[in-house]
Amino acid sequence: MKIGFVVNDVATEKAQYTTTRLAMSASNRAHEVWVMGVGELGQDADGQVMAHARGPASKSYRSLETFLEDLQGDSKGKNERVVVDELDVLMLRNDPSDDAQDRPWAQTSGILFGQLAASGGPLVVNDPVHLADAVNKTYFQHFPEEVRPRTMISRDPSDIKAFISEIGDRAVLKPLQGSGGQGVFLVAKGGKQNVNQIIETIVRDGYVVAQEYLKASEKGDVRMFVMNGDPLKVGDQYAAFRRVNEEDDVRSNMHAGGKAKSVKITAEMLHLVEMVKPKLIQDGMFLVGLDIVGEKLMEVNVFSPGGLGSAGNLEEADFAGAVIESLEHKLVVRGAYGGALPNAALATL
């Protein structure tokens, strides 16, 4: 299998990233692996999608650090112009929000070139047509209301403050676009004097997402990986963990200082997965990360859900290998159907 991974920038990848684990797992399974930044993608005069990509040396790796060093270095790894249309699988792992400020041109580049590639040859996951619908948090509003906290989206301060009063003077405010806990604020009872300043800060760059505060968030949130619409499992072990910020911070994601701890998967969590599964399948969302607080879903990360290594270490399971194995199976199915299956359908089989 020839597999490519699209990231924001190869030079800024880190050994602990989920993408690095997936790429190393594919390489160790004797697949041809290429990693490319969104800025290295393009289309030649013949209409082929191409990229200047990096590849590891042809050997088995035990260390993520060594794998990434070979990938990023100039001596041991490969640095070639690759025809993306000739790959078997293209995995879009770049996060548009990371490029929003400094490289706005790069935000949708992975999606756009992924759409071109999907029409030319490789299986592209997650499906790039539907990824275009998920660039901001309005995508989350398409999932069933019963699994979401009460939410409003607005740029009007009076409407936002009225909503905060309606839900008991405690709310979480965050930007419509963004991830990694950037620009997330907690409005608590007795602290309403700061609301105007918070709203002004977020509105400066767009819309405000105001959500009801869930008391269960004080215990952190749960990141659960979902693959092909079902919880990602190896044996009896779920690819999931609880993220707890030991400081007094409403954000518990890893970028904001959250710590990974083991978690017991509950019937309520599995119910949430069942409720979001139909849309994930319909949209060709192969691998996503669900962020769960109590009995509510806080976010659906469809671009570059991280933490697969944390889950694997906690549960002593090779979740990255399971992801690559699923992609291998999809290629067998595609071969049996002679390429007749649409990209979105094949992505979640």
N, C-alpha and C positions, 0 to 999 in steps of 0.2 A: 504494500500500500504506500502510495506517495501522499503525504499529508502536510499541509501548510497551516501555520498558526499566525494570525494577524494580531499584532500588539500595537500599542501606541508608539513605542520606540524600542527597538531591540537593545539599545545601549542602556536604557533605564530599567530593564527587567532585573528582577532579583531572584536569588536561588529559592527562596521560600514561596514564591508565587505559584499559584495553581497551574498557570500556563507552563511554567518550567517543569513541573511534575508531569503534566500530561505529555509534553514533548519528550522528556527523558524516557517515560514509560513506552511511548511509541517507538523511540529509537532502540530501546532495549529489546523490543519485540521484533527487531530486524526490519522495521519500516523506514522508508526514506523520509526524513524530517526536514522541513524548512520553516524558519521563523522570519517574519517580515514586518516592518513598521508600516503604518498607514501611508507615510510619506514616500515609501518605496514602491507603492503600487502604481500601475499605469496601464495604458492600452496602446499597443503599437499600431502602425499604419495599416496592418492587415486585420485589425479588429481583435487581436488576441490580448487578453489580460495578462500582464507580466509583472514581475517584481524583482528587485534586487534583494536577494534573501540570504540569510545565514543558515548554515547547517552544521551539525556536530560531526566530529570525526567518526568513522565507521568502526565503532567499538562499543562494548557494553560498559555502562557507567554504574558505579555504586554511589557516587556523591553528586548531589545537585550542584554543589559549588564547582566541581570539576567540569560537569556538563555545561554549565553556563559560561565558565571561563573559556572553554573550547568554542562555544557558540559565539561569544562576543569578541574573542581574540582574532588575531590575524595569522597566527602560525599553524594551529592544529585544525581549526574548523574550516568550513567551506564558505565562500563568498561568491555567489554566482547570480547571473540573470536567469530567472526561472519563468517558464511559461505556466502561469497559474491554471490556465484552461486544461493543462495536461495532468494536473494533480487529480487524485482520487477523492480527496476530502480537503476542504478549506474550512478551518475553524476560526470564526471571528471572535477574538478575545480582547479587542481594544475597548476601552471605556470612553465614550464620547464626552462625558463630563470632565475628564481629565484634560481635555484639549480646549474646553470652552473659553478660557480666558486668553491663553497665549497663542493657541493655534486653532482659531475658530474654523478655518478651512478644513481641518482634519476631523472635525466632529462626525460628519456623515460620510467621509471618504471610504471607510471600511465597508459601510452598508452599500454604497453606490457601486463600488468595484465588486463587492460580493454578489450583487444582483446581476452584474454583467457576467461574472464567472459562472453563476448558477445556470445561466442560459447557454453556457458554452461547454460544460463538461463536468466539473467536480460536484460532489454533494457539498453544499454549504450549510453549516450549522453555526449558530441558530439561523433559521430561515431569514435571509436578509430583507425580503419584502415586508415581513411583519416586524422585523427589528426597527424598520423606519417608523412604525407606529409607537415605538416604545422609547424614543429618545428622551421624553420627559415623563413626569409622574402621572400624567393623565391616563397613561396606559393602565395603571393600577386601578383606576376607577371603572374599568370595564369588567372587573371581576365581581362576583356576587356580593351584594351589599351586606349580607349577613356575616361575611368573613372579614369585613373591613371596619376600622373605627370610623366614627362620624367625621366627615371631612368636608371642607369647603375650599375652593380655590378662587382667589380674588386679588385685585390690586387696590381695592377701596378700603381705607382704614376703618371707616364707620361700619361697614359690613363685617369686617374681620373682628372688630371689637364686640359687635353685637353677638356674633357667633360664640366668642369666648365667654361672654356672660351667660349665654343660653346653656352652655355645657358645664357650667359650674366654676367659671373663672380659673380653670386649669386647662392649658392647651400646649401643644407642641407646634411651633411655627418653623417652616423650612422652605427653601426655594423650590420652585417647580422643577428646575433643572439642577442636577448635581447628585453626588453620591459620596460615600465615605464619611458621612456625618458632617459635611461641610455646611456651615450656615444654619445649624439646627439650634433652636432656642426653646427653652421651657418657660412658659408663663405660669407662674404659681400664684395662689391666693396671697394677697398682700404685696405682690410685686407688679401690679398693673401699671404703676407709674412708668415702667420701662417699655410698655407695649408700643407706644408711638415710635420710639427709637428703633426697636426691633423691626417693626413693619417698614420703616423708612430704609433700614439697612438692606432688607430683602428686596423691597420694591425697586430699589435702585437698579437691579439686574433683571427684573421680571415680575413674575407672579408669586404670591404667597400661598403655600399650602398650609392650612390650619387644621389640625387634627385633635380630637379629644385625647386627653391624657389618660393613659392606662396605668393604674397603680401597679400592675404586675411588672411594669418596666423597671421598677426599682430592683428587681431580681435579675435584670438583664434581659436579653432576647435570645432566641434560638435561631441559628442558621441551619436550615435543612436543605440538602441538595435533592433535587428532583430530576430524574432522567427518564425521558420518554413518557412523561406524565406520572410516573410512579416514584416513591421514595427510593433514592439510590441506596442499595444494600449490597453487602458482600457477606454471604452466609446469613447470620442473624444480626449482623451489625449494620446500623444505619449511619449514613454519612451525615452526621449532625453534631452540633455542639452548642453549648450555652456560652454566650458572650457577656461577660460581666465587667463593667468598669468600676474598679475599686475606689475611684475618686468620685466626688459628688458631681457627676456629669450625666446628663440625660442621654448622651450618645454612648452606645456600648459596642459599636463596630470596631474592628481591629485597627483601622486607620486612626481611630480616636482614642486608642489606648485600652481597648477592651481585651480581656484575658479569656482564653478558651478553656472551658471546663466541660466535663462529660455531662450528658443529659439523658434522662429517661424519656423515650418517645411515648406520648400519651395517645389515647383514642381521639382526643380533641385535635391534636396535631395531624393525625392521619385523616381525620374528617376534612380538615382544611385542604389537604392535598387532593382529596377526592373532589372537592368543590371547585378547585382551580384547574384540575386536570383537563376538562373538555376544551377550555380555551387554549391551554398550552399545547394540546395535541393539534387543535385546529390551526394554530399559528406556527407550527413547526418548531417549537421551542424545545430543543433536544436536551440541553443542560441548563438549569436555572437554580438560583438560590432563593429560598423563601425565608424571610425574616419574620419570626413569630413572637408575639408578646401575649402571654396568657392564652386566650382562646381567639385571638385576633391576628390577622395577617397585616403586617406593617409595610412590607415592600416585597416586590417580585423583581429580583435582579436577573435580567436576561442577557446582559452583555458580558460581564467578566466576573461572575461570582467567585469570590476567593474563600480560602479556608479549607480546601480539600485536604491539605497536608495536616492541618490541625485535627480534623476529624479522623484521618488515617492514623495519626500518632496516638490519639486518645483511644481509639477502638482497635488498634493493631490490625488494620485491614488495608488492603491495596485498592482503594477506591479509584485511583487514577488508572490502574490496569483495567478495572471494570468499564470505565468510560471508553478506553481504546478498544476493548473487546466488543462493545456495542457497535462502534463504528465499523469494525471489521465485519460484523454480522450484516450491517446495512448494505455493504458493498456486495455481499453474497446475494442478498435479496434483489438488489438492483440488477445484478447480472442475470438473475433468473427471469426478471421481467423485461429484460432487453432495454432498459432505460425508459420504460413507459411511465414510471411513477413520478408524479410531480415532486419537486424538491421538498416542499413543506410536508408532504405525506411521508416521504422516505425518512425525513429528519427525525421523526418520532416513532418509527416502527420498532 
